[in-house]
């Protein structure tokens, strides 16, 4: 499948993959597909990379459904199959557990942890040794600032994380890709199956608040995001965050 304006994202991802040794010969890589712009862009990048990368690898798309009514993931399945990749939908009742039973006042943390566990289990069940996530350049900066503001510590997620309990390696190939470039790519490929997130907390998270703060600061102090990212990478501030 041909995608418009993918060259820049492909270049950024190839740089990250080569820099951190993310992909090896014979890897079977699961891609966490939420239906959002980041995961779709990542999947498209890896589909294109398969054509010429010197190390051969397989792709499997995995979606964890939270159980919100009205969410149809069949377009994602059709899209994966059209790209020659397997697809697995993992059904759950996370929405009911978090919002109705537990009535979490801070639901995002628990939701992320539970979805992550389901994604790991599904990847292993499908014979994958790696799991690719759609985190990008801006996510690194936002995570660093969230850790600093809310927990008083310096650090952001690792580009490559080995989960010893699962024998699964998490990779983030779009580490060097800016969010604006992801948005541009998505806008130039309107046929991609974006899935609207029906979570009531969507757009109201601490990360969204931090995103706006960083955007404002970057306007006032030109190049601030770049300097923060550079400080994280050169200063060795990538850190282990996921449970092993």
C-alpha positions as CSV (number, residue, x, y, z in Angstrom):
1,X,0.0,0.0,0.0
2,X,1.3,3.5,-0.9
3,X,1.1,6.3,1.6
4,X,1.4,10.0,0.8
5,X,4.1,12.2,2.5
6,X,5.6,9.3,4.5
7,X,9.2,9.9,3.7
8,X,10.0,12.3,6.6
9,X,8.4,10.0,9.2
10,X,10.2,7.0,7.7
11,X,13.5,8.9,7.9
12,X,13.0,9.8,11.6
13,X,11.9,6.3,12.5
14,X,14.8,4.7,10.6
15,X,17.2,6.9,12.5
16,X,15.7,5.8,15.9
17,X,15.6,2.1,14.9
18,X,19.2,2.1,13.9
19,X,20.4,4.3,16.8
20,X,18.9,2.1,19.4
21,X,18.9,-1.3,17.6
22,X,15.1,-1.7,17.8
23,X,14.6,-4.3,15.1
24,X,16.5,-7.6,14.6
25,X,16.3,-10.3,11.9
26,X,13.2,-12.4,12.2
27,X,11.4,-10.2,14.7
28,X,7.7,-10.6,15.0
29,X,6.5,-7.1,16.0
30,X,3.1,-6.3,17.5
31,X,1.9,-2.8,17.0
32,X,-0.5,-1.3,19.5
33,X,-3.3,0.0,17.3
34,X,-5.7,2.3,19.1
35,X,-7.0,3.8,15.9
36,X,-5.5,7.2,16.9
37,X,-3.2,9.2,14.6
38,X,0.1,8.1,16.4
39,X,-0.5,4.3,16.2
40,X,-1.7,4.5,12.6
41,X,1.3,6.5,11.5
42,X,3.6,4.1,13.2
43,X,1.9,1.1,11.5
44,X,2.2,2.8,8.1
45,X,5.9,3.5,8.7
46,X,6.7,-0.1,9.7
47,X,4.7,-1.4,6.7
48,X,6.9,0.8,4.4
49,X,10.1,-0.1,6.2
50,X,9.4,-3.8,5.6
51,X,10.0,-3.3,1.9
52,X,13.7,-2.3,2.1
53,X,15.0,-2.7,5.7
54,X,18.0,-5.2,5.7
55,X,16.5,-7.2,8.6
56,X,13.3,-9.0,7.8
57,X,10.4,-8.7,10.3
58,X,6.7,-9.5,10.6
59,X,3.9,-7.2,11.8
60,X,0.8,-7.9,13.8
61,X,-1.8,-5.2,14.7
62,X,-3.4,-5.4,18.2
63,X,-6.3,-3.3,19.5
64,X,-7.4,-3.4,23.1
65,X,-11.1,-2.4,23.2
66,X,-12.2,-0.7,26.4
67,X,-15.8,-1.7,25.8
68,X,-17.3,1.7,25.0
69,X,-20.5,1.4,23.0
70,X,-20.4,2.4,19.4
71,X,-16.8,1.8,18.7
72,X,-16.3,-0.2,15.5
73,X,-12.7,-1.5,15.0
74,X,-13.5,-3.5,11.8
75,X,-11.9,-0.8,9.6
76,X,-8.6,-1.4,11.4
77,X,-8.8,-5.1,10.7
78,X,-9.5,-4.5,7.1
79,X,-6.6,-2.0,6.9
80,X,-4.1,-4.4,8.5
81,X,-5.1,-7.2,6.2
82,X,-4.8,-4.9,3.1
83,X,-1.2,-4.3,4.3
84,X,-0.5,-8.0,4.6
85,X,-0.5,-8.0,8.4
86,X,-2.4,-10.0,11.0
87,X,-4.8,-8.3,13.3
88,X,-6.2,-9.1,16.7
89,X,-9.0,-7.3,18.6
90,X,-8.9,-7.8,22.4
91,X,-12.3,-7.2,23.9
92,X,-12.6,-6.0,27.5
93,X,-14.9,-4.3,30.0
94,X,-12.4,-1.7,31.2
95,X,-14.8,1.1,30.7
96,X,-17.4,-0.4,33.0
97,X,-14.8,-1.5,35.6
98,X,-13.2,1.9,35.8
99,X,-16.1,4.3,35.4
100,X,-19.1,2.3,36.8
101,X,-17.7,-0.2,39.3
102,X,-14.6,1.5,40.7
103,X,-15.7,5.1,39.8
104,X,-12.0,6.2,39.6
105,X,-11.4,9.8,40.3
106,X,-8.1,9.5,38.4
107,X,-9.0,6.9,35.8
108,X,-6.2,7.4,33.2
109,X,-3.4,5.8,35.3
110,X,-5.3,2.6,36.0
111,X,-6.6,2.4,32.5
112,X,-3.2,2.7,31.0
113,X,-1.8,0.1,33.3
114,X,-4.6,-2.4,32.6
115,X,-4.5,-1.9,28.8
116,X,-0.8,-2.2,28.8
117,X,-1.0,-5.6,30.5
118,X,-3.6,-6.8,28.0
119,X,-1.5,-5.6,25.2
120,X,1.5,-7.5,26.5
121,X,-0.4,-10.7,27.0
122,X,-1.9,-10.5,23.5
123,X,1.5,-9.9,21.9
124,X,2.9,-12.9,23.6
125,X,-0.1,-15.1,22.8
126,X,0.4,-14.2,19.1
127,X,4.1,-15.2,19.2
128,X,5.5,-11.7,19.1
129,X,8.9,-10.9,20.7
130,X,8.5,-7.1,20.3
131,X,5.8,-4.5,20.8
132,X,6.0,-1.2,19.0
133,X,4.3,1.8,20.5
134,X,3.5,5.2,18.8
135,X,5.2,7.5,21.2
136,X,6.9,10.4,19.5
137,X,9.3,13.3,20.1
138,X,6.6,15.5,21.8
139,X,5.7,12.6,24.1
140,X,9.2,12.4,25.4
141,X,9.2,16.1,26.3
142,X,5.7,16.0,27.9
143,X,6.6,12.9,29.9
144,X,9.8,14.6,31.2
145,X,7.8,17.6,32.3
146,X,5.0,15.6,33.9
147,X,7.6,13.7,35.9
148,X,9.3,16.9,37.0
149,X,6.1,18.8,37.9
150,X,4.1,15.9,39.5
151,X,6.7,13.6,40.9
152,X,9.8,15.7,41.4
153,X,12.1,13.5,39.3
154,X,14.0,13.7,36.1
155,X,13.4,11.2,33.4
156,X,11.3,9.9,30.4
157,X,10.5,6.5,29.0
158,X,13.3,4.4,27.4
159,X,13.4,4.0,23.6
160,X,13.8,0.3,24.1
161,X,12.5,-1.5,27.2
162,X,12.9,-5.2,27.9
163,X,10.1,-6.7,30.1
164,X,11.8,-9.7,31.7
165,X,8.6,-11.1,33.2
166,X,7.0,-11.3,29.7
167,X,10.2,-11.8,27.7
168,X,8.9,-9.0,25.5
169,X,10.8,-5.9,24.2
170,X,9.0,-2.6,23.8
171,X,10.2,-0.3,21.1
172,X,9.3,3.3,20.2
173,X,10.4,3.8,16.6
174,X,8.9,7.3,16.2
175,X,11.1,8.7,19.0
176,X,12.5,11.4,16.7
177,X,9.3,12.3,14.9
178,X,7.5,15.5,15.9
179,X,3.7,15.4,16.5
180,X,3.2,18.1,13.9
181,X,4.8,15.8,11.3
182,X,2.5,12.9,12.4
183,X,-0.6,15.2,12.0
184,X,0.6,16.3,8.6
185,X,1.0,12.7,7.4
186,X,-2.4,11.8,8.7
187,X,-4.0,14.9,6.9
188,X,-2.4,13.8,3.6
189,X,-3.8,10.2,3.9
190,X,-7.6,10.7,4.6
191,X,-8.3,7.1,3.8
192,X,-6.6,5.9,7.0
193,X,-9.1,4.3,9.4
194,X,-9.0,6.8,12.3
195,X,-11.2,5.7,15.2
196,X,-12.8,8.3,17.4
197,X,-12.0,7.8,21.1
198,X,-15.3,7.7,23.1
199,X,-13.6,7.9,26.5
200,X,-15.1,10.8,28.5
201,X,-11.6,11.7,29.8
202,X,-10.2,12.2,26.3
203,X,-8.7,15.7,26.0
204,X,-9.1,16.4,29.7
205,X,-5.9,14.7,31.0
206,X,-2.9,16.1,32.8
207,X,-0.9,15.3,29.6
208,X,-3.2,17.6,27.6
209,X,-2.7,20.4,30.1
210,X,1.1,19.9,29.9
211,X,1.0,19.8,26.1
212,X,-0.6,23.2,26.1
213,X,1.9,24.6,28.6
214,X,4.8,23.4,26.6
215,X,3.3,24.8,23.4
216,X,3.0,28.2,25.1
217,X,6.5,28.1,26.5
218,X,8.0,27.0,23.2
219,X,6.4,30.1,21.6
220,X,8.0,32.3,24.2
221,X,11.3,30.5,24.3
222,X,12.0,29.4,20.8
223,X,13.5,25.9,20.5
224,X,12.6,25.0,24.1
225,X,11.2,21.6,23.2
226,X,14.3,20.7,21.2
227,X,16.5,21.7,24.1
228,X,14.5,19.6,26.6
229,X,14.6,16.5,24.3
230,X,18.3,17.0,23.8
231,X,18.9,17.3,27.5
232,X,17.0,14.0,28.1
233,X,18.8,12.1,25.4
234,X,22.4,13.4,26.0
235,X,22.0,13.6,29.8
236,X,21.0,9.9,30.0
237,X,17.6,10.7,31.4
238,X,15.7,8.0,29.6
239,X,14.6,5.6,32.4
240,X,12.9,2.3,33.0
241,X,9.2,2.9,33.9
242,X,7.2,-0.2,32.9
243,X,7.0,-3.1,35.3
244,X,9.5,-5.8,34.4
